[in-house]
């Protein structure tokens, strides 16, 4: 397969502009021919980090490929619960699946890797307390510490009450979340009665 050097150089520049990681659809929509992409793959210029997601070989290895893949493959996903706590450094738990929040009406995502745990949020709660973090140069949507604490209490039966309590203690102690913000999101998530006694024992009531 004979692909001209200018076409390859153009594709490499495109990858560089996207911090080295792109979905196949992004590459094709930008005007790169499928033949060029496959030639680059066959020549080792790009590597598939997951089906339909390529990384420029000259890029630095990803520190968190799971989150990058999810951000690229499921743009509407929000990183939540234990995965969000891990990003915010508010838990010692190691998430064995990437915890993501999706609207109740959206399709169930199908991915071979990484393993996912999908939580369904209402339209109101899925768009509250969001922030964007740069992970390996890729924009990842994640709930802020106060909203994540409230979410943990809401889904305490699925992730464990101990995880939620520890997140609350660390959030307050390390100054990542205020009493007021936690109560604001607790009210939104309808868990203010559950969370208030724990907040008061931390000494900020």
Helices and strands as residue ranges (DSSP letters): H 5-17, E 21-23, H 24-29, H 34-42, E 46-50, E 53-56, H 65-73, E 78-79, H 81-87, E 98-103, E 116-121, H 123-126, E 130-135, E 138-143, H 145-154, H 156-159, H 161-173, H 179-188, H 192-202
